[in-house]
Amino acid sequence: MTRFVLVLAAAALFAQPASATEIFEAEGAWVGEGQLATGAEAPLERGRCKVDIKPVEGNNDVSVTGTCAVAVGLSDISIRLVRSSSGRVNAGVWSAATGQTVQYSGTETDDMIDMSSTTELLIDDKPYDSQVRVTAPDADSFAIRQILRAKGADTWRLVVQMTYRKAGG
Amino acid sequence: MWLAVAAIVAFSLTGVFRMRFDDALVRFFNSDVPAFDHYVSVAQAFESDSTDVIALFEAEDLAAPEAVGATSDFLLDAQFIPGIRAVISPFSLRIVGEGGVQEPLFPFPPLPQDAMADRIDRAFSENDTLGRLMAEDRTAMVVILPITESGDNPSAKRRAQLEALEELAGKAEAASGMEIQLGGYPVLRDTVQAALVRDIVLLNAVGIFVGILVAIITFRSMRIGLITIPGPVLSALMVVGLHGHLGVQINTITITLPVLVLVLATSDSIHLTFERARQAGRDPTRAAVRAVRRVAIACVFAALTTALAFAALSLSRAEIIAELGRMGVISTLASVATVLLVQTVVFTAAARTAWFQREMDRLHDHMPSAFGLTRVSRLAIGMPRTVAWGAIGVLLLSTILYSQAGPRYSLLDSLNEDSPVIEVFNAIEEKVAPVSQLMVPIDTTDPEVVSRVHKVVAEATGNRFVQSLTGIDADAGAVNEALPDALARRFVTEDGDRTIVSVPFRYVSGNDTIAMADQIDAAIAADPELADAGVGPVTGLPVMSARVAGVVLSEINRSLIVALLGVVVLIYLWLGNLRIAVISLVPNMLPVTLIGAWLMLSGRGVEFSNGLALTVAFGIAVDDSLHVLNRLRLAGGVSAIDKARLTMAIQEVAPALVTTSLVLILGMSGVFFADNRSVADFGKIAIAVYGLALVADLLVLPAVLAVFGPKTYLRRRRES
């Protein structure tokens, strides 16, 4: 059986404008195109995400809600992203597929956000670590790359490779 | 009286704006028949095919990269449409890749065409499921999309989802050259509903136009033709308004009520106009009232006989038929009151004008002809015994044949055979695989029981696509955890306590479906290992509908008998002469039994549309007999049948009978252009009944009155 895992949630997490650091000013609908893995060990397959970004408080707190789909189904996600003046970015990510909320923390630079999970992600009762990198390949899009590895393992697996553009753009 | 007319207009118009349409696919079968309750309990616990939109994708080779890419786009975007609960497609399937790892059957980016073709061919040999979704020659595949049709205004939700899917299909076609068509029961319901809206406008527009035209031709006056129409139009409008105010939705069954009322009311109005012309020379107001008083009794009894036919239907165990019966009773009675009131007002008002007086005088002096049909009556009176006994012989023979006509039902009866919906159904089943489903519910998820039922069902049907927990090698818990609800409910209940074995099959007709369901039930009952295993009878929309249809169609036939007997009682109460009441059955039954015999001989059988049409049209067709008898009564010829009075009564009433029959026949002719096949069939049968009824009343009624009537002149002559 195929299990639609959480990684889709992370795929939507960084739906942000051209510069990876401008997400806190971003608002509106974004569409992601790329590949997703539907499980920790599952192969990558084509996926599409649609998310809505809304600022919550000022320009340092943003809410991201949306849905990611692959051929076998879709999953809702909800994310709260907060940054501090010191350049740290913290995120809480919930996914309907796993029913879990995973915490992420990392740093923000001019052209990239790098984050790592600070709480365990459980898939089939097995704990995983996760890392996410967001880049901005051109002025109208940004790309997300997420990797995953079992706790204590050496090798990372690519589970998300997705490029976002403004919906309707 | 003007105030009363204004009140009726206001009531009707306010009701029209509250009118709603109902596709009635499942509600049609809402009844106390056990098969319906069983289906509802299973359909609530499990997911059936009744909400599945089935998209048929066709191309020269679906393994081509552009086809794969466009299909993938469609599948991803379709899931974002609000209400679409899942997608089931070949793209959901996995194949064992290099190193024994499960991979999507359709990888991304798409493979070159040859490589993809090889991969699909290999999947066919490894995975039976692919055969349910794709043709082995890769020219066709199906995508199943369960949609949402619940909550407020489900039809609007369904339309929005179908429109969004059609838009996506259009994009995919443009991008790839594929052809994509949408099918399935939601599309069927959507099509039926859209057709209902078109049909109700068409039927009533044609009815009004023809009513005016026939009246103008008959009375050879545009003005007289036009003043014949206000009562009938307002009657039809009021029937629609009644539906709106009472919250009764117009469906494929009740859609014909307004036009039936329209033609019946036009018929009454024409009789009133004929009688008003006979009263020419009297004081205008008294002439109008006297004309209405002389004809009203026949109009009221005609409405009563029609209402009686509807009342018989209101006893049906099927809610929708009973609803038609109740609305029919209310509509016909309200209609006759309306037409009598409105036409009295119209005649009184028109009588103040000089042209009306002139027209009435002209009509009085030169009554319209019966287009030569009085010769038919002369034939009857010329050789009454031959005609009467011949009619009785034909009646007996046709009754025997009619009694042999069995019930016939198909879920697709609502649509014409060349309807795109039916073509898509057929194309899916011919090119890919059957998509209709039989469901065998089991009160346990015990793998041994499920496996046994799966095996028995597969053997009994010879079907390799039987679907169950056994087929996907999973337990109830895993299915509920891993699959979205719309897919998991195709295997287990939400609580994981019950499961289902389903069988895809090609839907042909209700009778074939019942035969297959009985075959499965028998195989399960014959297996000792499944005794007391909690296996329920086979169900599903096709099975339930066929079983309920069988019961309801038998009821409709019983309703016809009740209506026949009711007419005898009504005529007896009216004329106080049992002999005439019984005799009048001969011409009134003949149209029904002749058409019933044709249904049997042609192999069509009794369907909902023609069964209802026979009952309802019988009630209306009795109208002609009542007007003949009324004319005989006015001539004082009921207690003893006298040749001169009988001849005079027929000659007097024949023009009105011919004219009103023309209105009934031509007024219903809009059915020939109806989008709903059941509406068209209903109308065609009704038209045939009206035509035969006219011949029977001009030919058979005078003959049977002359031969078997009370103190008839023939008997007196023989005795003397």
Chai-1 contact restraints between the chains, C-beta under 6 A:
chainA,res_idxA,chainB,res_idxB,connection_type,confidence,min_distance_angstrom,max_distance_angstrom,comment,restraint_id
A,M1,B,A478,contact,1.0,0.0,6.0,A-B,restraint_1
A,M1,B,A482,contact,1.0,0.0,6.0,A-B,restraint_2
A,R3,B,A482,contact,1.0,0.0,6.0,A-B,restraint_3
A,P43,B,E103,contact,1.0,0.0,6.0,A-B,restraint_4
A,E45,B,P104,contact,1.0,0.0,6.0,A-B,restraint_5
A,E45,B,F108,contact,1.0,0.0,6.0,A-B,restraint_6
A,R46,B,S72,contact,1.0,0.0,6.0,A-B,restraint_7
A,R46,B,F108,contact,1.0,0.0,6.0,A-B,restraint_8
A,R48,B,L76,contact,1.0,0.0,6.0,A-B,restraint_9
A,K50,B,F80,contact,1.0,0.0,6.0,A-B,restraint_10
A,A69,B,L76,contact,1.0,0.0,6.0,A-B,restraint_11
A,A69,B,Q79,contact,1.0,0.0,6.0,A-B,restraint_12
A,A71,B,L75,contact,1.0,0.0,6.0,A-B,restraint_13
A,A71,B,F91,contact,1.0,0.0,6.0,A-B,restraint_14
A,A71,B,S92,contact,1.0,0.0,6.0,A-B,restraint_15
A,V72,B,S92,contact,1.0,0.0,6.0,A-B,restraint_16
A,G73,B,P484,contact,1.0,0.0,6.0,A-B,restraint_17
A,L74,B,Q79,contact,1.0,0.0,6.0,A-B,restraint_18
